[in-house]
Amino acid sequence: MTPGYEQRSFSDDGARDRWQLVASPDGADGSLTIHQDARLYLARLSPGQTVAQPIARERSAWLQVLRGAVKFHGHDLAAGDGVAIADESAVAVQATVPSEILLFDLA
């Protein structure tokens, strides 16, 4: 496969208190195109805001806290923390302070 390169700016409002698709195999919704069976979602959360994303049965996920602090399944996570997620039908995360998180939906 010939290497490809893309660069795109995503507005702050696109991920404000919701998941925004930023990378996908098909470039859906203006996302960057990656040649992997993965979708990457970004969320910028206000304190107290919760976001949820369904995960298909045969897939897994990785949640990465980029900045701030969140609660996930009763656990407190801070900037730099990551969590592998398997056998879950959805991922729900609540911000405790202004936060930025990245979710990898993986095959």
C-alpha positions as CSV (number, residue, x, y, z in Angstrom):
1,M,0.0,0.0,0.0
2,T,1.3,3.4,-0.9
3,P,1.8,5.6,2.2
4,G,-0.7,8.5,2.5
5,Y,-0.6,11.6,4.6
6,E,-3.5,13.8,5.7
7,Q,-3.7,16.8,7.9
8,R,-6.9,18.3,9.2
9,S,-8.0,20.7,11.9
10,F,-11.0,19.8,14.0
11,S,-12.9,22.6,15.7
12,D,-13.3,22.7,19.4
13,D,-17.1,22.7,19.0
14,G,-17.2,19.5,17.1
15,A,-16.2,17.4,20.1
16,R,-17.7,19.6,22.8
17,D,-19.5,17.3,25.2
18,R,-19.9,14.6,22.5
19,W,-17.8,12.1,20.6
20,Q,-16.4,13.3,17.3
21,L,-15.1,10.8,14.8
22,V,-11.5,12.0,13.9
23,A,-10.1,8.9,12.1
24,S,-11.7,6.0,10.3
25,P,-11.1,3.5,7.5
26,D,-13.4,5.3,5.1
27,G,-12.9,9.0,6.1
28,A,-16.6,9.1,7.3
29,D,-17.9,12.4,8.6
30,G,-14.8,14.3,7.5
31,S,-12.5,12.2,9.6
32,L,-8.9,11.3,8.7
33,T,-8.5,8.1,6.6
34,I,-6.5,5.3,8.2
35,H,-5.9,1.9,6.6
36,Q,-6.8,-0.1,9.8
37,D,-10.0,-1.5,11.1
38,A,-10.3,1.1,13.8
39,R,-12.2,4.3,14.5
40,L,-10.9,7.1,16.8
41,Y,-13.2,9.4,18.6
42,L,-12.4,12.6,20.5
43,A,-14.5,14.3,23.2
44,R,-13.9,17.5,25.1
45,L,-16.0,17.3,28.2
46,S,-17.3,19.9,30.6
47,P,-17.3,19.0,34.3
48,G,-20.3,16.6,35.0
49,Q,-20.8,15.8,31.3
50,T,-21.2,12.1,30.3
51,V,-20.6,10.6,26.9
52,A,-21.4,7.1,25.8
53,Q,-20.4,5.1,22.7
54,P,-21.7,1.7,21.7
55,I,-19.1,-1.0,21.0
56,A,-20.1,-3.9,18.8
57,R,-19.9,-7.4,20.3
58,E,-16.8,-8.6,18.3
59,R,-14.8,-5.4,19.0
60,S,-12.8,-4.0,21.8
61,A,-11.7,-0.5,22.8
62,W,-9.0,1.6,24.4
63,L,-9.9,4.8,26.3
64,Q,-7.1,7.4,26.8
65,V,-7.4,10.4,29.0
66,L,-5.5,13.3,27.3
67,R,-6.1,15.9,29.9
68,G,-8.3,16.4,32.9
69,A,-10.0,13.7,34.9
70,V,-12.9,11.3,34.3
71,K,-14.8,8.5,35.9
72,F,-15.1,5.2,34.1
73,H,-16.9,2.2,35.7
74,G,-16.4,3.7,39.1
75,H,-12.7,4.3,38.6
76,D,-11.0,7.7,38.6
77,L,-8.8,8.3,35.7
78,A,-6.4,11.2,35.1
79,A,-4.4,12.7,32.3
80,G,-2.1,10.0,30.9
81,D,-4.3,7.1,32.1
82,G,-5.6,4.5,29.6
83,V,-7.9,1.6,29.9
84,A,-8.3,-1.5,27.7
85,I,-12.0,-2.4,27.3
86,A,-13.3,-5.8,26.2
87,D,-16.7,-7.6,26.4
88,E,-18.6,-4.4,26.9
89,S,-21.6,-3.2,24.8
90,A,-20.8,0.5,25.4
91,V,-18.3,2.9,26.9
92,A,-19.6,5.6,29.2
93,V,-17.3,8.3,30.6
94,Q,-18.1,11.2,32.9
95,A,-15.8,14.2,33.3
96,T,-15.0,15.5,36.8
97,V,-13.1,18.5,35.6
98,P,-12.7,19.9,32.0
99,S,-11.3,16.9,30.1
100,E,-10.2,15.7,26.7
101,I,-10.4,12.0,26.0
102,L,-9.8,9.7,23.0
103,L,-11.6,6.4,22.3
104,F,-10.2,3.8,20.0
105,D,-12.8,1.4,18.6
106,L,-10.8,-1.7,17.6
107,A,-11.2,-5.0,15.7
